[in-house]
């Protein structure tokens, strides 16, 4: 491996150390309802996102709150000795993908059957820490 390739690999590795990921697969909520809640916390500070999810009336916010707490604990395991308050963690990305769909039949008039699709989704949260330079740019 050349020096240039090694240097760029080390830079990517250092950037990955600041981020952490948490995933929830096959959550039994429709993706459309979950996206309404994820849009509320995208780009927010971690403490602010937890408060939003805690006081939200949507049923999907409970699962998303648990996932956010899991992502925070993943960050703690990755960065031992650092404090969350000092690192300025924020929700960098949140996205919801369609999961498996359970197909059921429901009786309909005149001997027919209607198809009921019970949807599920996959949620991914990526947390990142803001540098002091980025904080100053966001303020301006």
C-alpha positions, 0 to 999 in steps of 0.5 A, spaced: 500 500 500 502 506 498 503 512 502 497 516 499 493 510 500 495 509 507 494 516 509 487 517 506 485 510 509 487 513 516 483 519 515 477 515 513 478 511 519 479 517 524 472 520 521 469 513 522 471 513 530 467 520 531 460 517 528 456 511 530 451 507 527 444 503 530 439 499 526 433 496 528 430 491 523 423 489 522 420 494 526 412 493 525 410 500 524 409 502 517 414 506 514 410 512 512 408 513 519 415 512 522 418 517 517 413 522 520 417 522 527 424 521 524 423 528 520 422 531 527 429 529 529 434 529 523 439 534 524 438 536 531 442 535 538 442 528 541 439 531 548 434 535 544 432 529 539 431 525 546 426 530 549 422 531 542 421 523 542 419 523 549 414 528 549 411 526 542 404 523 542 406 518 536 407 511 537 413 510 533 417 515 537 417 510 543 421 505 538 425 511 535 427 513 542 430 506 544 434 506 538 437 513 539 439 511 546 442 505 543 446 509 538 448 513 544 451 507 548 454 505 542 458 511 541 460 511 549 463 504 547 467 506 541 469 513 545 471 511 552 474 516 556 470 522 552 464 525 555 457 526 551 456 533 553 463 535 550 463 532 544 456 535 541 453 529 538 448 530 533 443 526 529 447 526 522 442 521 518 436 518 520 433 514 514 427 509 514 427 503 509 421 498 507 422 491 511 418 485 509 411 485 508 406 480 511 400 479 506 393 477 509 386 476 507 380 479 509 373 477 507 369 481 503 362 481 500 360 476 495 365 471 496 371 475 495 377 477 499 381 483 500 388 483 501 391 486 507 398 488 507 402 489 514 408 493 513 414 493 517 421 497 516 428 498 517 431 504 521 438 506 521 441 512 526 447 515 524 450 520 530 456 524 529 460 529 533 460 537 531 467 540 531 468 547 534 469 550 527 462 547 525 459 550 531 461 557 529 459 556 522 452 554 524 452 560 529 453 565 523 
